[in-house]
Every structure is written in C-alpha cells, then in structure tokens.
C-alpha cells in the first residue's frame, strides 16, 4: 500500500511495562540484541562526528530481522538518521526533501548508494569532485547546473555531503529505490549514484551474489572514502566483526 510506514505496536504498554518485558527476554535496550550476545562494548563511548550525514531508508521487515545492522551505524556515528517505510513521499519524510534540495542548489552533494549499470565507484566520484570536476550525476547525467552553464562551471571540492542508503533485502531495496529514484536522482542535479568495492567480506547470511555485503559494511566502506579517516571505518566495523564471530558459533553457513 502506498505510503506504508512502520509504526509502533497498537498495544498500550507503559514505559515500565516495556522495561519489564525487555528484562524478561534478557534483551539489551541499546543494541536490541539478546543480553548474552550484546554488542554494546564495540560501540564508541561517544558517537563519532562526521563532516557529512548518513540517511538510511529502512524497509519495515528489515528492522525486525535479527541480523539487521543499520542500528549499529547510528550507535557509532552521530550524524545518522534511520527512516522506516516502503515509500518515502516528501510530505511524510521532510529529511529526504532537505537532502535533495541541498543537492539541487549545489550546496551539498548527495551520494545515493545503490549498485547498478549506471553507478560509479564512490572513490572515482569523490576524486573528481575534490579535484573540482563535475563528475556524473543523476544516473549518468552530467552533474552541476546542467545545460551550457553547467558545462562551464566546475564543482568546488566539497566539505559536506549527504549519503543516502537503502536497507533491506535486494528485492525490497529494488522496490524502494524505484519509488525514490526520480526524486533523489533528477536530471542535471549534482546527486551521484555510487557503489563500493568489498575488500573483506563479513558473511552473516546467504547473499544473492558475490560482492554483496551488509548495510553496515557498505556504509563503513563509503565513509572511509568520504571522510578519509580510517578511524570511522574501524569504529563501524567493530560491531560487525563481533557479530560475525557470534554467528559462526550457531550457523554453519558463516565460514
């Protein structure tokens, strides 16, 4: 149904009741993991500051999955927000409108992380932008203001950015991307469809193809390029390393 959003349960529990239920289940309130396999000791004491913002569009089903990793990103870096839904109309998600408008005005570039035939390695796009080039935007169209004027102007090296990430299974992500594509990657706007390369895999579940990875790993790799800081990448990968280690005890599929 169009505009479906994830919403809290309709059962009327007080905060005290919810806390009692959490204790009964032995679940950590911070990382939403069972207390016996809590990941909180892998999070930074204080979420790291980044020069850009990460906006995660999460499918409602992904939020409920035991191996979902988007929450850990928000625990590791301060400038991260998770929006939950199947469709993301601007009227209900003004955050998405804000990052799109910022890109349209040329104020802050928007990187849309979604692999495909028209996506580019994020390293290549960032290098061009930092060198004052236009790069490619909007699924392969020239970035910048477009037209003759856009051809003459050069994009200045960026000091801020917005990174848009889709979190769900490949089928869910494909459906979500289809609903937002024309809004976040309009023609002649400096928004960039990018992909990341995987140097080391962290298998948590069976992936549909080689080179697939968790949302957490994808964001860690992207931020290592955007921030030029190994500290951010290392901080993000710590909970993933521990999570994979835990999964190895219970799942023969995790080698």
GIKA-V357237 format. One line per field, one symbol per residue. phi: phi as a letter, one per 40 degrees, with the letter a starting at -180 (. if undefined). psi: psi as a letter, one per 40 degrees, with the letter a starting at -180 (. if undefined). A space follows every 50 residues. Layout:
# GIKA-V357237
phi=???
psi=???
This chain:
# GIKA-V357237
phi=.cgdbcbcdcccbcdccccccccccgbcccbgbddcbcbccccccbdccb cbbbbbcbcdccdcccbcbcdcccccbccbbbbbibbbcdccbccccccc cccccgcbcbbbcacidbcbdccccccccccgccgbbffhcccgcggccc cccbccdcbbabbbbbbicccccccccdcbdcccbccgbcbbcbbbcbca cbcbacccacgcaccccccdcccccccfbccccccccdccccccdccccb bcccc
psi=hhehihiiiehghiddddddddddefhhddefiidefiedeeiidhhihi eiihhhhhiddddeideiedddddddidghhhhhidigiddegddddddd ddddeedhihhhghiideiihdddddddddeeidahigfeihaaeiaddd ddiihihieiihhhhhhaiddddddddddedddefiifhgihhiiiihdh ighdihieiieiiiddddddddddddefhdddddddedddddddddddde heeh.
